[in-house]
Amino acid sequence: MNLHPESPSKKQIASAFGRKAVSYEHFASVQKELLHLVSSRIEKREQKGTWVDLGCGTGVLEKILSEKEDRFRITGVDLSFNSLKVFKERALWNTSQVQSDIERLPFRPDSIDGAVICSVLQWLRDIPAFLKTLSGLMKTGSCMVFSLFTADSFRELISVRRDYGLSFPVNLMDQQNFRNILPENGFFLEEHVEYRAVKYFPDAMELLRSLSSIGSTIVSGRRLSRSELWEFCRLYEDKFKTSQGIPLTYHAIVGTSIKKENI
């Protein structure tokens, strides 16, 4: 499900996630589940050089790895100063932080030993172009560990936004399409799994608050008034309420891809 959204600007994205940097770790339960799947893949790799965590946020992945591993040097890259500030305050061993747009990375060609991209790719306007650029910065045989929210994610929220004539601010690529573009842009897919989850909330407003608490409700178009927001929540509940609560669906692909030899 790719709605060709009106993507928010980089400044909007950095600002939204930066404002929620302190609350991110508490509320981002799905993201942390994905990070644990990602970290287990990193731990299996033999690459011991410098890794980059692209869109690192507050350094949750690095905190997870620090409890298990000390053989990786990880440079966290993020556009949000506030998120990097929280990351730096963790004072984790073998980590550093760089404030940068991940689509304009400050690294030399063939210099990266491993890359991590967790729940970030869907914010990019041109995923194939990003992968091609990243491939050129990575050493042959190095690996990219990733997670990506894909089509069917947030389907309830998207449905209600459609009813209001609103776009969705992320690029939810079909899983097969993503697998297809990897070899076209310098990677082959070594392995992957699908992640599926439905989270339930007591009401629609609480659902929206949970997304807001991790910066994920950023939009580039019209914002709803207070009365429209309450009506939005009422419609959401009327359409999707279950005996377990108000649902939100997550669908992701998590895996490892290898940088191919340059031809």
C-alpha positions as CSV (number, residue, x, y, z in Angstrom):
1,M,0.0,0.0,0.0
2,N,1.9,3.0,-1.3
3,L,-0.3,6.1,-1.1
4,H,2.4,8.3,-2.8
5,P,2.2,10.6,0.3
6,E,3.1,14.2,0.6
7,S,6.3,13.6,2.4
8,P,7.2,15.9,5.3
9,S,10.3,17.9,5.0
10,K,13.5,16.8,6.7
11,K,13.2,19.7,9.1
12,Q,9.7,18.6,10.1
13,I,10.9,15.0,10.7
14,A,13.9,16.1,12.8
15,S,11.7,18.5,14.8
16,A,9.0,15.9,15.4
17,F,11.3,13.1,16.6
18,G,13.5,15.6,18.5
19,R,10.5,16.9,20.5
20,K,9.7,13.3,21.6
21,A,13.3,12.2,22.2
22,V,12.8,11.8,26.0
23,S,9.6,9.8,25.8
24,Y,10.6,7.7,22.8
25,E,12.0,4.8,24.6
26,H,9.1,4.4,27.0
27,F,6.4,4.3,24.3
28,A,8.1,2.7,21.3
29,S,7.3,-0.9,22.1
30,V,7.0,-2.1,18.5
31,Q,10.2,-0.3,17.5
32,K,12.0,-1.9,20.4
33,E,10.8,-5.4,19.3
34,L,12.2,-4.7,15.9
35,L,15.4,-3.4,17.4
36,H,15.9,-6.7,19.3
37,L,15.4,-8.6,16.0
38,V,18.0,-6.3,14.4
39,S,20.5,-6.6,17.3
40,S,20.4,-10.4,17.2
41,R,21.4,-10.2,13.6
42,I,24.3,-7.8,14.3
43,E,25.6,-10.1,17.1
44,K,26.0,-12.9,14.6
45,R,28.2,-10.9,12.2
46,E,31.9,-11.3,12.1
47,Q,32.5,-7.7,10.9
48,K,34.3,-5.9,13.8
49,G,35.0,-2.6,12.2
50,T,33.0,0.6,12.2
51,W,29.2,0.3,11.9
52,V,26.8,3.1,11.2
53,D,23.3,3.3,12.6
54,L,21.4,5.4,10.2
55,G,18.5,7.2,11.9
56,C,19.8,6.1,15.2
57,G,17.5,8.3,17.3
58,T,18.2,8.2,21.0
59,G,20.6,5.2,20.8
60,V,18.2,2.4,21.9
61,L,19.9,-0.1,19.7
62,E,23.3,0.8,21.0
63,K,22.0,0.4,24.6
64,I,20.7,-3.1,23.7
65,L,24.0,-4.1,22.1
66,S,26.1,-2.7,25.0
67,E,24.5,-5.2,27.3
68,K,25.7,-8.1,25.1
69,E,28.6,-7.0,22.9
70,D,31.6,-4.7,23.1
71,R,33.3,-5.6,19.8
72,F,31.4,-3.2,17.6
73,R,32.2,0.5,17.1
74,I,29.0,2.2,16.2
75,T,28.5,5.7,14.8
76,G,25.0,6.9,15.2
77,V,23.7,9.2,12.5
78,D,20.6,11.3,12.9
79,L,19.1,14.6,11.8
80,S,17.7,15.4,15.2
81,F,20.0,17.2,17.6
82,N,17.8,16.5,20.6
83,S,17.7,12.7,19.9
84,L,21.5,12.7,19.6
85,K,21.8,14.6,22.8
86,V,19.9,11.8,24.6
87,F,22.1,9.2,22.9
88,K,25.3,11.0,23.9
89,E,24.1,11.3,27.6
90,R,23.9,7.5,27.7
91,A,27.8,7.5,27.6
92,L,27.9,4.1,25.9
93,W,31.2,2.4,25.2
94,N,32.5,2.4,21.6
95,T,29.8,4.8,20.3
96,S,29.9,8.2,18.7
97,Q,27.3,10.5,17.2
98,V,27.0,12.5,13.9
99,Q,24.3,14.9,13.1
100,S,23.5,14.5,9.4
101,D,20.9,13.8,6.8
102,I,21.2,10.1,6.1
103,E,20.6,10.8,2.4
104,R,23.7,13.0,2.4
105,L,26.1,10.9,4.5
106,P,29.6,12.3,5.3
107,F,31.5,9.0,4.7
108,R,34.0,8.0,2.1
109,P,33.3,5.4,-0.6
110,D,34.1,1.8,0.6
111,S,34.6,2.9,4.2
112,I,31.6,1.3,6.1
113,D,32.0,-2.2,7.6
114,G,28.3,-2.5,8.5
115,A,25.1,-0.5,8.4
116,V,21.9,-0.6,10.4
117,I,18.7,1.0,9.2
118,C,15.8,0.3,11.6
119,S,12.3,1.7,10.9
120,V,13.8,4.6,8.9
121,L,13.5,3.7,5.2
122,Q,9.8,4.4,5.0
123,W,10.5,8.1,5.7
124,L,12.6,8.4,2.5
125,R,11.1,9.7,-0.7
126,D,13.4,7.6,-3.0
127,I,14.4,4.4,-1.3
128,P,16.2,2.9,-4.4
129,A,18.4,6.0,-4.7
130,F,19.3,5.9,-1.0
131,L,20.3,2.2,-1.2
132,K,22.4,2.8,-4.3
133,T,24.3,5.7,-2.6
134,L,24.7,3.6,0.6
135,S,26.1,0.7,-1.4
136,G,28.8,2.9,-2.8
137,L,29.9,3.8,0.8
138,M,30.1,0.2,2.0
139,K,32.9,-2.3,1.7
140,T,32.3,-5.3,-0.5
141,G,31.0,-8.1,1.6
142,S,29.8,-5.8,4.4
143,C,26.3,-6.2,5.6
144,M,23.2,-4.0,6.0
145,V,20.8,-5.0,8.7
146,F,17.4,-3.5,8.3
147,S,13.8,-3.3,9.4
148,L,11.2,-1.6,7.2
149,F,7.5,-1.0,7.8
150,T,5.7,-2.3,4.7
151,A,2.3,-2.4,3.1
152,D,-0.6,-3.3,5.4
153,S,1.0,-1.4,8.3
154,F,-1.2,1.2,10.0
155,R,-4.1,0.1,7.7
156,E,-6.7,1.2,10.2
157,L,-5.2,4.6,10.6
158,I,-4.7,5.0,6.9
159,S,-8.4,4.0,6.2
160,V,-9.7,6.7,8.5
161,R,-7.3,9.3,7.2
162,R,-8.6,8.5,3.7
163,D,-12.1,9.2,4.9
164,Y,-10.8,12.7,5.8
165,G,-9.0,13.1,2.5
166,L,-5.7,13.0,4.3
167,S,-2.5,11.4,2.9
168,F,-0.2,9.3,5.0
169,P,3.3,10.7,5.6
170,V,5.4,7.5,5.1
171,N,6.3,5.4,2.1
172,L,4.9,1.9,2.8
173,M,6.6,-0.3,0.2
174,D,5.3,-3.7,-0.8
175,Q,7.7,-6.4,0.6
176,Q,8.3,-8.0,-2.8
177,N,9.1,-4.6,-4.3
178,F,11.7,-4.0,-1.6
179,R,13.3,-7.4,-2.1
180,N,13.4,-6.6,-5.8
181,I,15.2,-3.3,-5.5
182,L,18.0,-4.6,-3.3
183,P,19.9,-6.4,-6.1
184,E,19.2,-3.5,-8.4
185,N,21.1,-1.2,-6.0
186,G,24.1,-3.1,-4.9
187,F,22.9,-5.6,-2.3
188,F,21.8,-9.2,-2.3
189,L,19.3,-10.4,0.4
190,E,20.9,-13.0,2.7
191,E,17.9,-13.6,4.9
192,H,14.7,-12.0,6.1
193,V,11.6,-12.6,8.3
194,E,8.2,-11.0,8.4
195,Y,7.1,-9.2,11.6
196,R,3.4,-8.9,12.2
197,A,1.7,-7.4,15.3
198,V,-1.6,-5.8,16.2
199,K,-1.4,-3.5,19.2
200,Y,-4.6,-2.6,21.1
201,F,-5.4,0.6,22.9
202,P,-8.3,1.6,25.3
203,D,-9.5,4.3,22.9
204,A,-8.4,6.0,19.6
205,M,-7.2,9.1,21.3
206,E,-4.8,7.0,23.4
207,L,-3.6,5.3,20.2
208,L,-2.8,8.7,18.6
209,R,-1.1,9.8,21.8
210,S,1.2,6.8,21.7
211,L,2.2,7.6,18.1
212,S,2.7,11.2,19.0
213,S,4.9,10.3,21.9
214,I,7.4,8.8,19.4
215,G,7.2,11.5,16.8
216,S,5.3,9.3,14.4
217,T,2.2,11.5,13.7
218,I,4.2,14.1,11.7
219,V,2.3,15.2,8.6
220,S,3.0,17.8,6.0
221,G,-0.6,18.7,5.1
222,R,-3.6,20.1,6.9
223,R,-3.9,19.5,10.6
224,L,-7.2,18.6,12.2
225,S,-9.0,21.0,14.5
226,R,-9.8,19.8,18.0
227,S,-13.4,19.0,17.1
228,E,-12.3,17.2,13.9
229,L,-9.8,15.2,15.9
230,W,-12.5,14.0,18.3
231,E,-14.7,13.1,15.3
232,F,-11.7,11.4,13.7
233,C,-11.3,9.2,16.9
234,R,-15.0,8.5,17.0
235,L,-14.9,7.3,13.4
236,Y,-11.8,5.2,14.1
237,E,-13.6,3.5,17.0
238,D,-16.8,2.9,15.1
239,K,-14.9,1.3,12.2
240,F,-12.4,-0.9,14.1
241,K,-13.3,-1.3,17.8
242,T,-13.0,-4.9,19.0
243,S,-13.5,-6.7,22.3
244,Q,-9.7,-6.3,22.9
245,G,-9.7,-2.6,22.3
246,I,-8.8,-0.2,19.4
247,P,-6.3,-1.9,17.0
248,L,-3.4,-0.7,15.1
249,T,-1.7,-3.1,12.7
250,Y,2.1,-3.3,12.1
251,H,3.7,-5.2,9.3
252,A,7.5,-5.2,8.7
253,I,10.3,-7.0,7.1
254,V,13.5,-7.6,9.1
255,G,16.7,-9.0,7.5
256,T,20.3,-8.9,6.4
257,S,21.6,-7.9,3.0
258,I,25.2,-8.1,1.7
259,K,27.0,-5.4,-0.3
260,K,27.8,-7.0,-3.7
261,E,31.1,-6.7,-5.4
262,N,31.3,-3.7,-7.7
263,I,31.1,-4.5,-11.4
